[in-house]
């Protein structure tokens, strides 16, 4: 049973938390103590029913204000699939939180209030989904009960969003009219919108195919640990442990170790006490090679048929996450998989107005700013472009003064390859 990771995004009061709460409630994914707390809560809807948003509003400030501030992760499963939901905040001041929650998602649910249609925040959330390479988008037109389940209202919103999707080059977009409050088209098909002939939200989530998004050719294995027990019974044991970032590795595959460029062949793949013939992205394994090669933490083992870029100068999209603005005069650390290197931001290429999608020249990057920068690293980085390989095409910036993560990077161009 595979796992689908998705996030929700929408404006304040569009009903993100209520939608997730409805999904958990109607699929029977709530524990008995949670259900008891839910029923005894003072927060009720206008019609006296339970406020399902309580299930995801974990922070006290969220409960008091009725908004989402931090990313809340929820887990549930049906007979067909397991799910990890990231309930992300919609307000612009929490853009960094949304980027964090969306960065590992396979799918995005964009909520639109049927009364308001496509608004500025819809544009921003859709842009972030496009920026982060989310291939599957579900546009849930929520609160259909407040517009008398009007097909005309739904169709008008769909037409307007299609123009935005075309501008952002969003490939697969599904449109579903829902009422999270009443449960229409969330888990079960609604009898109040017989004009809608598509699937319910849960049915689509259970059946969407995400295997086609995984590139098996770009095999990347960042080495996290070199295992040398050097005991009498394991005198010659040398294994390279880590988590496969992308692609597939098989015994007898020809590999290249980067950045050194040394080549060898996989002789054995271990996973705990099992020996595997083949290992896939997401699996933590130990790889053995036929040759003794000088390999250290931070090196990357790749399939020789498909090499990544190797460069010290790169253009990348940057989401700034620190209250202290970007300082081009200092040296930052860049963490790319298991490799930590020093780097400097050479140039701010442009800044993006996430509400209008316009690009502007800029001299400063502040909290929640998004744009493109050019940076130079002290070491050669073996990376892929983000649109080709999200795992090996991303990195984080760390401020050595505070040891805080201050930026998320998505590699777009290798400049000295």
The 8 nearest C-alpha neighbors of each residue, nearest first, counted from 0:
[[1, 80, 2, 81, 79, 78, 76, 3],
 [2, 0, 80, 81, 3, 79, 82, 209],
 [1, 3, 81, 82, 80, 4, 0, 83],
 [4, 2, 82, 81, 83, 5, 105, 1],
 [5, 3, 83, 104, 105, 82, 84, 2],
 [6, 4, 106, 104, 84, 107, 105, 85],
 [7, 5, 85, 107, 84, 86, 101, 108],
 [6, 8, 108, 86, 107, 87, 109, 15],
 [9, 7, 109, 89, 87, 110, 108, 124],
 [8, 10, 110, 89, 109, 13, 111, 121],
 [9, 11, 89, 13, 120, 12, 90, 121],
 [10, 12, 13, 89, 66, 9, 90, 14],
 [13, 11, 14, 10, 66, 15, 9, 112],
 [14, 12, 112, 10, 11, 9, 15, 111],
 [13, 15, 17, 12, 16, 18, 179, 141],
 [16, 14, 18, 17, 13, 7, 19, 9],
 [15, 17, 52, 19, 18, 14, 55, 20],
 [18, 16, 52, 20, 14, 51, 15, 19],
 [19, 17, 179, 21, 15, 16, 20, 14],
 [20, 18, 22, 16, 21, 17, 23, 15],
 [19, 21, 51, 17, 23, 18, 22, 52],
 [22, 20, 24, 18, 19, 23, 25, 17],
 [21, 23, 19, 25, 20, 24, 26, 18],
 [22, 24, 28, 20, 26, 21, 25, 29],
 [25, 23, 21, 27, 22, 26, 20, 28],
 [24, 26, 22, 27, 23, 21, 186, 28],
 [27, 25, 23, 28, 24, 22, 186, 77],
 [28, 26, 24, 25, 29, 23, 30, 22],
 [29, 27, 23, 26, 75, 24, 30, 76],
 [28, 30, 27, 24, 33, 23, 34, 31],
 [31, 29, 33, 32, 34, 28, 27, 35],
 [30, 32, 34, 33, 35, 29, 36, 28],
 [33, 31, 35, 34, 30, 36, 29, 37],
 [34, 32, 36, 30, 35, 31, 37, 29],
 [33, 35, 37, 31, 32, 36, 38, 30],
 [34, 36, 32, 38, 37, 33, 31, 39],
 [37, 35, 33, 39, 34, 38, 40, 32],
 [36, 38, 34, 40, 35, 39, 33, 49],
 [37, 39, 35, 36, 40, 34, 49, 41],
 [38, 40, 36, 37, 35, 41, 34, 42],
 [41, 39, 37, 42, 38, 36, 43, 49],
 [40, 42, 43, 39, 38, 37, 49, 50],
 [43, 41, 40, 50, 44, 49, 53, 37],
 [44, 42, 50, 49, 47, 48, 41, 45],
 [43, 45, 47, 48, 46, 50, 49, 42],
 [46, 44, 47, 43, 48, 50, 49, 42],
 [45, 47, 44, 48, 43, 49, 50, 180],
 [48, 46, 44, 45, 43, 49, 50, 42],
 [49, 47, 44, 46, 43, 50, 45, 51],
 [48, 50, 43, 51, 44, 38, 47, 37],
 [51, 49, 43, 52, 44, 42, 53, 48],
 [50, 52, 20, 17, 53, 49, 54, 21],
 [53, 51, 17, 16, 54, 50, 20, 55],
 [54, 52, 56, 51, 55, 50, 62, 37],
 [53, 55, 52, 20, 51, 56, 57, 16],
 [56, 54, 53, 57, 52, 16, 71, 20],
 [57, 55, 53, 61, 62, 58, 54, 52],
 [56, 58, 55, 59, 61, 62, 71, 54],
 [59, 57, 61, 60, 56, 62, 69, 68],
 [58, 60, 62, 61, 63, 57, 56, 64],
 [61, 59, 63, 58, 62, 64, 68, 65],
 [62, 60, 66, 58, 64, 59, 65, 63],
 [63, 61, 59, 65, 60, 64, 56, 58],
 [62, 64, 60, 61, 65, 59, 66, 58],
 [63, 65, 61, 66, 62, 60, 67, 59],
 [64, 66, 62, 61, 63, 67, 56, 60],
 [67, 65, 61, 64, 68, 11, 62, 12],
 [66, 68, 88, 61, 69, 56, 87, 65],
 [69, 67, 88, 61, 66, 93, 70, 87],
 [68, 70, 67, 96, 88, 71, 87, 93],
 [69, 71, 87, 86, 100, 85, 96, 72],
 [72, 70, 86, 85, 55, 69, 73, 87],
 [73, 71, 85, 84, 86, 70, 83, 74],
 [72, 74, 84, 83, 71, 85, 75, 55],
 [75, 73, 83, 82, 84, 72, 76, 81],
 [76, 74, 82, 28, 81, 73, 83, 77],
 [75, 77, 81, 82, 80, 78, 74, 28],
 [76, 78, 79, 80, 81, 75, 26, 205],
 [77, 79, 80, 76, 81, 0, 205, 26],
 [78, 80, 77, 205, 0, 81, 76, 206],
 [81, 79, 77, 0, 76, 1, 205, 78],
 [80, 82, 76, 2, 75, 1, 3, 77],
 [83, 81, 3, 75, 2, 76, 74, 4],
 [82, 84, 4, 74, 73, 3, 5, 85],
 [85, 83, 73, 5, 72, 6, 4, 86],
 [84, 86, 6, 72, 71, 100, 87, 70],
 [85, 87, 71, 7, 70, 6, 84, 72],
 [86, 88, 70, 97, 85, 8, 7, 100],
 [89, 87, 67, 68, 90, 97, 93, 69],
 [88, 90, 10, 9, 8, 11, 87, 91],
 [89, 91, 92, 93, 88, 10, 11, 94],
 [90, 92, 94, 93, 89, 367, 120, 123],
 [91, 93, 90, 94, 367, 95, 366, 89],
 [94, 92, 96, 91, 95, 90, 88, 97],
 [95, 93, 97, 91, 96, 367, 92, 98],
 [94, 96, 98, 97, 93, 320, 367, 99],
 [97, 95, 99, 93, 94, 98, 69, 70],
 [96, 98, 87, 94, 100, 99, 95, 88],
 [99, 97, 95, 101, 96, 100, 102, 94],
 [100, 98, 96, 97, 102, 101, 95, 70],
 [99, 101, 97, 98, 85, 102, 70, 87],
 [100, 102, 98, 104, 99, 103, 6, 97],
 [101, 103, 99, 100, 104, 98, 131, 97],
 [104, 102, 101, 105, 100, 4, 99, 5],
 [105, 103, 5, 4, 101, 106, 102, 6],
 [104, 106, 4, 5, 133, 3, 103, 135],
 [105, 107, 5, 135, 104, 136, 133, 134],
 [108, 106, 136, 6, 5, 7, 137, 109],
 [107, 109, 7, 137, 138, 136, 6, 8],
 [110, 108, 138, 8, 9, 7, 139, 137],
 [111, 109, 9, 139, 140, 138, 8, 108],
 [110, 112, 140, 141, 116, 113, 139, 13],
 [111, 113, 141, 13, 114, 115, 116, 140],
 [114, 112, 116, 140, 115, 141, 142, 143],
 [113, 115, 112, 116, 146, 145, 142, 143],
 [116, 114, 112, 113, 117, 118, 111, 156],
 [115, 117, 113, 156, 112, 111, 114, 118],
 [116, 118, 121, 111, 115, 156, 160, 119],
 [117, 119, 121, 120, 116, 122, 115, 111],
 [120, 118, 122, 354, 121, 123, 117, 355],
 [119, 121, 123, 122, 118, 10, 124, 354],
 [122, 120, 118, 124, 119, 123, 117, 125],
 [121, 123, 125, 119, 120, 124, 354, 126],
 [124, 122, 120, 353, 126, 354, 125, 121],
 [125, 123, 127, 121, 126, 122, 120, 128],
 [124, 126, 128, 122, 127, 123, 121, 129],
 [125, 127, 129, 123, 128, 124, 130, 122],
 [128, 126, 130, 124, 129, 125, 131, 123],
 [127, 129, 125, 131, 133, 126, 130, 124],
 [128, 130, 126, 132, 127, 131, 133, 125],
 [131, 129, 127, 128, 132, 126, 133, 316],
 [132, 130, 128, 129, 133, 127, 102, 101],
 [131, 133, 129, 130, 134, 386, 128, 389],
 [134, 132, 128, 131, 135, 106, 129, 105],
 [133, 135, 132, 171, 170, 136, 106, 105],
 [136, 134, 106, 171, 133, 172, 107, 137],
 [137, 135, 172, 107, 106, 108, 171, 173],
 [136, 138, 173, 108, 172, 174, 139, 109],
 [139, 137, 174, 109, 108, 110, 173, 140],
 [140, 138, 110, 175, 141, 176, 109, 174],
 [139, 141, 176, 111, 113, 177, 110, 112],
 [140, 142, 177, 112, 178, 143, 139, 113],
 [143, 141, 178, 144, 145, 113, 112, 177],
 [142, 144, 148, 145, 146, 178, 141, 113],
 [143, 145, 142, 147, 148, 146, 178, 181],
 [144, 146, 143, 142, 147, 148, 114, 113],
 [147, 145, 143, 148, 144, 149, 114, 113],
 [148, 146, 144, 149, 145, 143, 150, 191],
 [149, 147, 143, 144, 146, 192, 150, 191],
 [150, 148, 147, 151, 152, 146, 153, 143],
 [149, 151, 153, 152, 154, 148, 194, 192],
 [150, 152, 154, 149, 153, 155, 156, 148],
 [153, 151, 155, 149, 150, 154, 156, 113],
 [152, 154, 150, 156, 151, 155, 157, 149],
 [155, 153, 157, 151, 156, 152, 150, 158],
 [154, 156, 158, 152, 157, 153, 151, 159],
 [157, 155, 159, 153, 154, 158, 116, 160],
 [158, 156, 154, 160, 155, 159, 161, 153],
 [159, 157, 161, 155, 156, 160, 154, 162],
 [158, 160, 156, 157, 161, 162, 155, 163],
 [159, 161, 163, 157, 162, 158, 164, 156],
 [160, 162, 164, 158, 163, 159, 157, 165],
 [161, 163, 165, 160, 164, 159, 166, 158],
 [164, 162, 160, 166, 165, 161, 167, 159],
 [165, 163, 161, 169, 167, 166, 162, 168],
 [164, 166, 168, 162, 163, 167, 161, 169],
 [165, 167, 163, 164, 168, 162, 169, 161],
 [168, 166, 164, 165, 169, 163, 129, 126],
 [167, 169, 165, 166, 164, 170, 129, 163],
 [170, 168, 164, 167, 171, 165, 129, 172],
 [169, 171, 168, 172, 134, 135, 164, 165],
 [170, 172, 135, 169, 136, 134, 173, 137],
 [171, 173, 136, 137, 135, 170, 174, 169],
 [172, 174, 137, 138, 136, 175, 171, 135],
 [175, 173, 138, 137, 139, 172, 176, 157],
 [174, 176, 139, 140, 177, 138, 173, 200],
 [177, 175, 140, 139, 141, 143, 153, 174],
 [178, 176, 141, 184, 183, 140, 143, 179],
 [177, 179, 142, 183, 141, 180, 181, 143],
 [178, 180, 18, 182, 181, 17, 177, 21],
 [179, 181, 178, 182, 17, 142, 21, 18],
 [182, 180, 178, 179, 183, 144, 21, 177],
 [181, 183, 179, 178, 185, 180, 184, 21],
 [182, 184, 189, 178, 177, 185, 181, 188],
 [185, 183, 199, 188, 189, 177, 187, 186],
 [184, 186, 200, 183, 199, 182, 187, 201],
 [187, 185, 201, 184, 199, 200, 22, 25],
 [186, 188, 184, 185, 199, 189, 183, 201],
 [189, 187, 184, 199, 183, 190, 198, 186],
 [188, 190, 183, 184, 191, 192, 187, 193],
 [189, 191, 192, 193, 188, 183, 184, 187],
 [190, 192, 189, 193, 148, 183, 194, 188],
 [193, 191, 194, 190, 195, 189, 148, 150],
 [192, 194, 195, 190, 191, 196, 189, 188],
 [193, 195, 192, 196, 150, 191, 197, 149],
 [196, 194, 193, 192, 197, 176, 150, 175],
 [195, 197, 194, 198, 193, 192, 188, 199],
 [198, 196, 195, 199, 175, 174, 188, 203],
 [199, 197, 202, 203, 200, 196, 188, 184],
 [198, 200, 184, 202, 188, 201, 185, 187],
 [199, 201, 185, 203, 202, 184, 186, 204],
 [200, 202, 204, 186, 203, 199, 205, 185],
 [203, 201, 205, 199, 204, 200, 198, 206],
 [202, 204, 206, 200, 201, 205, 207, 198],
 [205, 203, 201, 202, 206, 207, 200, 3],
 [206, 204, 202, 203, 80, 201, 207, 79],
 [205, 207, 203, 204, 208, 202, 79, 80],
 [208, 206, 204, 203, 205, 209, 135, 202],
 [209, 207, 210, 206, 211, 212, 205, 204],
 [208, 210, 211, 212, 207, 105, 213, 3],
 [211, 209, 212, 213, 208, 214, 207, 1],
 [210, 212, 209, 213, 208, 214, 215, 207],
 [213, 211, 210, 209, 214, 134, 208, 105],
 [212, 214, 211, 210, 215, 246, 209, 245],
 [215, 213, 216, 246, 217, 212, 245, 211],
 [246, 214, 216, 247, 217, 213, 218, 245],
 [215, 217, 246, 214, 218, 305, 247, 302],
 [218, 216, 246, 215, 214, 305, 219, 245],
 [217, 219, 246, 245, 247, 301, 302, 216],
 [220, 218, 301, 245, 244, 300, 243, 217],
 [219, 221, 243, 300, 299, 244, 222, 301],
 [222, 220, 299, 298, 337, 297, 223, 300],
 [223, 221, 296, 241, 298, 297, 224, 299],
 [222, 224, 241, 296, 240, 337, 221, 297],
 [223, 225, 240, 296, 222, 239, 226, 241],
 [224, 226, 239, 238, 240, 227, 295, 296],
 [225, 227, 238, 237, 239, 224, 228, 240],
 [226, 228, 237, 229, 236, 225, 238, 235],
 [229, 227, 230, 226, 233, 236, 234, 237],
 [230, 228, 234, 227, 233, 231, 235, 236],
 [229, 231, 233, 234, 228, 232, 227, 235],
 [232, 230, 234, 233, 229, 235, 228, 236],
 [231, 233, 230, 234, 229, 235, 236, 228],
 [234, 232, 230, 236, 231, 235, 229, 228],
 [233, 235, 229, 230, 231, 236, 232, 228],
 [236, 234, 233, 237, 229, 227, 232, 228],
 [235, 237, 233, 234, 227, 238, 228, 229],
 [238, 236, 227, 226, 235, 287, 239, 225],
 [239, 237, 287, 226, 286, 285, 225, 240],
 [238, 240, 225, 286, 285, 224, 226, 222],
 [241, 239, 285, 224, 284, 223, 222, 225],
 [240, 242, 223, 222, 283, 284, 221, 243],
 [241, 243, 283, 282, 244, 281, 284, 220],
 [242, 244, 220, 280, 281, 245, 282, 219],
 [245, 243, 280, 219, 220, 242, 390, 281],
 [246, 244, 280, 218, 219, 243, 217, 247],
 [215, 245, 247, 218, 217, 280, 216, 214],
 [246, 248, 279, 215, 218, 278, 280, 249],
 [249, 247, 278, 277, 218, 279, 252, 246],
 [250, 248, 277, 252, 276, 251, 278, 247],
 [249, 251, 265, 252, 276, 266, 267, 277],
 [252, 250, 265, 264, 266, 249, 253, 267],
 [253, 251, 249, 250, 265, 264, 254, 248],
 [252, 254, 264, 303, 263, 302, 251, 265],
 [255, 253, 302, 303, 301, 263, 262, 264],
 [256, 254, 262, 303, 301, 261, 260, 300],
 [255, 257, 300, 260, 261, 299, 259, 262],
 [258, 256, 259, 260, 299, 298, 255, 300],
 [257, 259, 260, 256, 298, 381, 379, 299],
 [260, 258, 257, 261, 256, 298, 255, 294],
 [261, 259, 257, 256, 258, 255, 262, 254],
 [262, 260, 256, 259, 255, 263, 257, 292],
 [263, 261, 255, 254, 256, 260, 264, 253],
 [262, 264, 254, 253, 290, 288, 289, 255],
 [263, 265, 253, 251, 252, 288, 289, 254],
 [266, 264, 288, 251, 250, 252, 267, 287],
 [265, 267, 288, 289, 287, 250, 251, 264],
 [266, 268, 287, 265, 250, 286, 269, 288],
 [269, 267, 286, 275, 285, 274, 287, 276],
 [270, 268, 274, 285, 284, 273, 275, 271],
 [271, 269, 284, 273, 272, 274, 285, 283],
 [270, 272, 273, 269, 284, 274, 285, 283],
 [273, 271, 270, 274, 269, 275, 284, 285],
 [274, 272, 270, 271, 269, 275, 268, 284],
 [273, 275, 269, 268, 270, 272, 276, 267],
 [276, 274, 268, 277, 269, 273, 278, 270],
 [275, 277, 250, 249, 268, 274, 278, 267],
 [278, 276, 249, 275, 248, 250, 279, 247],
 [279, 277, 248, 247, 249, 282, 275, 276],
 [278, 280, 247, 282, 246, 281, 248, 243],
 [281, 279, 245, 243, 244, 246, 282, 247],
 [280, 282, 243, 242, 244, 279, 283, 245],
 [283, 281, 242, 280, 243, 279, 284, 278],
 [284, 282, 242, 241, 243, 281, 270, 285],
 [285, 283, 270, 269, 240, 241, 282, 242],
 [284, 286, 240, 269, 239, 238, 268, 270],
 [285, 287, 268, 239, 238, 267, 284, 240],
 [286, 288, 238, 267, 266, 265, 268, 239],
 [289, 287, 265, 266, 290, 264, 263, 286],
 [288, 290, 266, 264, 265, 263, 287, 291],
 [291, 289, 288, 292, 263, 264, 262, 287],
 [290, 292, 293, 289, 288, 237, 263, 294],
 [293, 291, 294, 290, 261, 288, 263, 262],
 [292, 294, 295, 291, 261, 259, 256, 290],
 [293, 295, 292, 298, 296, 225, 256, 222],
 [296, 294, 298, 297, 225, 293, 222, 224],
 [295, 297, 223, 222, 224, 298, 337, 225],
 [296, 298, 338, 337, 222, 295, 221, 223],
 [297, 299, 222, 296, 257, 295, 221, 294],
 [300, 298, 221, 257, 220, 256, 222, 301],
 [299, 301, 256, 220, 255, 219, 221, 257],
 [302, 300, 219, 255, 218, 254, 303, 220],
 [301, 303, 254, 304, 218, 305, 255, 253],
 [302, 304, 254, 255, 305, 253, 306, 301],
 [305, 303, 302, 306, 253, 216, 254, 301],
 [306, 304, 303, 302, 217, 307, 216, 301],
 [305, 307, 303, 304, 301, 308, 302, 217],
 [308, 306, 383, 382, 381, 309, 305, 217],
 [307, 309, 382, 381, 383, 310, 416, 306],
 [310, 308, 381, 380, 416, 379, 382, 307],
 [309, 311, 379, 416, 380, 312, 415, 413],
 [310, 312, 379, 376, 375, 380, 378, 313],
 [313, 311, 375, 414, 310, 374, 415, 413],
 [312, 314, 413, 414, 374, 412, 373, 315],
 [315, 313, 373, 412, 372, 411, 410, 374],
 [316, 314, 410, 411, 409, 371, 372, 408],
 [315, 317, 371, 409, 370, 408, 372, 410],
 [316, 318, 408, 370, 369, 407, 371, 315],
 [317, 319, 369, 407, 406, 368, 367, 320],
 [318, 320, 406, 367, 366, 368, 405, 321],
 [321, 319, 405, 406, 366, 95, 367, 318],
 [320, 322, 405, 323, 366, 319, 324, 406],
 [321, 323, 366, 324, 320, 365, 405, 319],
 [322, 324, 321, 325, 365, 366, 326, 405],
 [325, 323, 365, 364, 322, 326, 366, 321],
 [324, 326, 364, 327, 363, 365, 323, 319],
 [327, 325, 328, 329, 324, 363, 344, 364],
 [326, 328, 344, 329, 325, 343, 345, 330],
 [327, 329, 326, 330, 343, 344, 345, 325],
 [330, 328, 327, 326, 331, 343, 344, 342],
 [331, 329, 343, 342, 341, 332, 328, 327],
 [330, 332, 342, 398, 341, 397, 343, 399],
 [333, 331, 341, 397, 340, 396, 342, 398],
 [332, 334, 396, 340, 395, 339, 341, 397],
 [335, 333, 339, 395, 394, 338, 336, 396],
 [336, 334, 394, 338, 337, 333, 339, 395],
 [335, 337, 338, 334, 221, 394, 391, 297],
 [336, 338, 297, 223, 335, 221, 339, 296],
 [339, 337, 297, 335, 336, 334, 340, 298],
 [340, 338, 334, 333, 335, 337, 332, 341],
 [341, 339, 333, 332, 377, 378, 338, 342],
 [342, 340, 332, 377, 376, 331, 333, 330],
 [341, 343, 376, 331, 375, 330, 332, 377],
 [344, 342, 330, 375, 374, 345, 331, 376],
 [343, 345, 374, 327, 346, 373, 375, 342],
 [344, 346, 374, 373, 343, 375, 327, 347],
 [347, 345, 373, 372, 344, 348, 374, 327],
 [346, 348, 372, 349, 371, 373, 361, 362],
 [349, 347, 372, 371, 346, 360, 373, 350],
 [350, 348, 360, 359, 371, 370, 347, 361],
 [349, 351, 370, 359, 358, 361, 369, 360],
 [352, 350, 358, 370, 353, 357, 369, 356],
 [351, 353, 356, 357, 354, 355, 358, 350],
 [352, 354, 123, 356, 351, 355, 126, 122],
 [353, 355, 123, 119, 352, 356, 122, 120],
 [354, 356, 357, 352, 353, 122, 119, 123],
 [357, 355, 353, 352, 354, 351, 358, 126],
 [358, 356, 352, 355, 351, 359, 353, 354],
 [359, 357, 351, 350, 349, 352, 356, 360],
 [360, 358, 350, 349, 361, 351, 357, 352],
 [359, 361, 349, 350, 348, 358, 362, 347],
 [360, 362, 363, 349, 350, 359, 347, 364],
 [363, 361, 347, 364, 360, 346, 349, 350],
 [362, 364, 361, 365, 325, 324, 347, 326],
 [363, 365, 325, 324, 368, 319, 366, 362],
 [366, 364, 324, 368, 367, 319, 363, 325],
 [365, 367, 322, 321, 320, 319, 368, 324],
 [368, 366, 319, 94, 95, 320, 318, 365],
 [369, 367, 319, 365, 366, 318, 364, 370],
 [370, 368, 318, 317, 351, 350, 319, 367],
 [371, 369, 350, 351, 317, 316, 349, 368],
 [370, 372, 316, 348, 349, 315, 317, 347],
 [373, 371, 347, 348, 315, 346, 314, 316],
 [372, 374, 314, 346, 345, 313, 344, 315],
 [373, 375, 344, 345, 343, 313, 312, 372],
 [376, 374, 312, 311, 342, 343, 313, 344],
 [377, 375, 342, 311, 378, 341, 312, 343],
 [376, 378, 341, 342, 340, 375, 311, 379],
 [379, 377, 376, 380, 340, 311, 341, 310],
 [378, 380, 311, 310, 309, 381, 258, 376],
 [379, 381, 309, 310, 382, 378, 311, 258],
 [382, 380, 309, 308, 307, 379, 257, 258],
 [383, 381, 308, 307, 391, 392, 380, 309],
 [384, 382, 392, 307, 391, 308, 388, 385],
 [383, 385, 392, 411, 410, 387, 386, 388],
 [384, 386, 392, 389, 388, 410, 387, 409],
 [385, 387, 384, 388, 132, 389, 392, 411],
 [388, 386, 385, 384, 389, 383, 392, 214],
 [389, 387, 385, 392, 390, 391, 386, 383],
 [388, 390, 385, 392, 391, 393, 386, 387],
 [391, 389, 392, 388, 393, 244, 245, 385],
 [392, 390, 382, 383, 388, 393, 389, 244],
 [393, 391, 385, 383, 384, 389, 410, 390],
 [394, 392, 409, 408, 391, 390, 410, 389],
 [393, 395, 335, 408, 334, 407, 409, 333],
 [396, 394, 407, 334, 406, 408, 333, 397],
 [397, 395, 333, 406, 405, 332, 404, 407],
 [396, 398, 404, 332, 403, 405, 331, 402],
 [397, 399, 402, 331, 400, 403, 401, 405],
 [398, 400, 402, 401, 397, 331, 332, 403],
 [401, 399, 398, 402, 403, 397, 331, 330],
 [400, 402, 403, 399, 398, 397, 404, 405],
 [401, 403, 399, 398, 400, 397, 404, 405],
 [404, 402, 401, 397, 398, 405, 399, 400],
 [403, 405, 397, 396, 406, 398, 395, 402],
 [404, 406, 320, 321, 397, 396, 403, 319],
 [407, 405, 319, 396, 320, 318, 395, 404],
 [406, 408, 395, 318, 317, 394, 396, 319],
 [409, 407, 317, 394, 393, 395, 316, 315],
 [408, 410, 393, 316, 315, 385, 392, 411],
 [411, 409, 315, 384, 392, 385, 393, 412],
 [410, 412, 315, 384, 314, 385, 409, 316],
 [413, 411, 314, 313, 414, 410, 384, 315],
 [414, 412, 313, 416, 415, 310, 312, 314],
 [413, 415, 313, 312, 416, 412, 314, 310],
 [416, 414, 310, 312, 413, 311, 313, 309],
 [415, 310, 413, 414, 309, 308, 311, 312]]
